[in-house]
């Protein structure tokens, strides 16, 4: 089951029931209910956008737009899929649109690194003087992860989406099929192809 | 089962997606094929690394921004429903909405007389206030001051220290300006301030919004920045930005932080120098002709503080990358030479862009 199905320790079934209740309230115009849903899922939505787009600012914008779009479209939401799946679908579509728009503008974008979680930031974490072996391992793992992130960013968008949804968001094949509106066979073949490409790119680095 | 078929099914095998018969055949093949086993191990390691890529926290004011956008679109929706009553129902609502959006967007854009972008430095054009001319002298040395305020009659308050500081940066390596561009200083902001800064360390980063609300004397002004790309060969499109008048705001900076304060982008990052003997940063800064470098040594860290001129940051990063001797430990933000505008709900969304950049590099001893 994907990460999003276990939220706040609740099972998928309970989660869906809670979300449905909140969605109903949002459909009646309850903004607080919407904010509650947003609080629950904004981190996941943001990280999904970040993994697809590879840029914090872009991910912030797309994630915001995803929730705005969800709010505007909530009256049409019929709870056939889970709210999280729906949000993921919106986020993936917006991210794709963003990538297409970015290609048109052909931005010159110099990026040395993208921010990762802030826990890694404080310099106190790197007690390099005391334990070189641990520091080396931290650096090596971090390096590998950075290399992987860059490799993922170099994938074609169709492959990138499946890899992100499966290997980072840990969604099931069925959920991925629902989000991307493709059939199960396509999920399998795209994922296999994406992993093979990544493995080829990374074989010397990782 | 042959290797070719095995390789095709490795991904599904890893995820437990194969039927029982195929699963058994795969296991049997992998038992006897070290090469396929190696590939599986490699994919498994890669997938595990991806699983462990840590989540990033979104900005703290994410929900606030979403609600603001929703409120903004609600205003437009009410406006268009009002239009629906006035106009004939034969015109579809979405057509009217698009038409109105285009009209409004054109009106907003054309509030500022837009000058042609001709130079790769920054030129500011603001809506209100006295005009100050920026010009560049193509004959002079590249480090020459690009800003010349023409009116001695401008009072001290009217002269923007931000403008003069920003545009007095040298334009080393950039295309020279070809003609004068007019800009104004002063004026009142008509756009809501957009906080495009990213908060990585909540205790240490202060957003522009907080700075403004703390100081309460927000002298915001609209400005149009035209900025070239790092190569100096590309002329970018016009942008709309918000420019803050600088106040004395003290900010504590930690490695990995990125803020814009007093119209300077300030960035700090920590690095490990692989080769302790090479004075890497010193040489690099000398090569980039950076002066006024402050070096402070404490414990096992050496901290450099310096200011990079307009466009210098990307050069700096490129050089570091090329040299490959410096391992950056703390995340560094993407610094775009150009901002962008997007039309959302009929409004132009401003971005914030400021140069030059004050940088701190902390080199940790790696022993």
Interface residues (C-beta under 8 A of the other chain):
Chain A: X31 X35 X38 X39 X42 X43 X46 X47 X50 X51 X55 X56 X57 X59 X60 X61 X63 X64 X65 X67 X68 X71 X72 X105 X107 X108 X109 X110 X111 X112 X113 X114 X115 X116 X117 X118 X119 X120 X121 X122 X123 X126 X128 X129 X132 X135 X139 X141 X144 X145 X148 X149 X152 X163 X166 X167 X168 X170 X173 X188 X191 X192 X195 X196 X198 X199 X202 X203 X206
Chain B: X7 X8 X9 X10 X11 X12 X15 X17 X39 X42 X43 X45 X46 X47 X49 X50 X51 X52 X53 X54 X55 X56 X57 X58 X59 X62 X63 X65 X66 X67 X69 X70 X73 X196 X198 X200 X201 X202 X229 X230 X231 X234 X254 X255 X256 X257 X270 X272 X299 X300 X301 X314 X317 X318 X320 X321 X327 X328 X329 X330 X331 X332 X333 X334 X335 X336 X337 X338 X340 X342 X344 X362 X364 X365 X366 X367
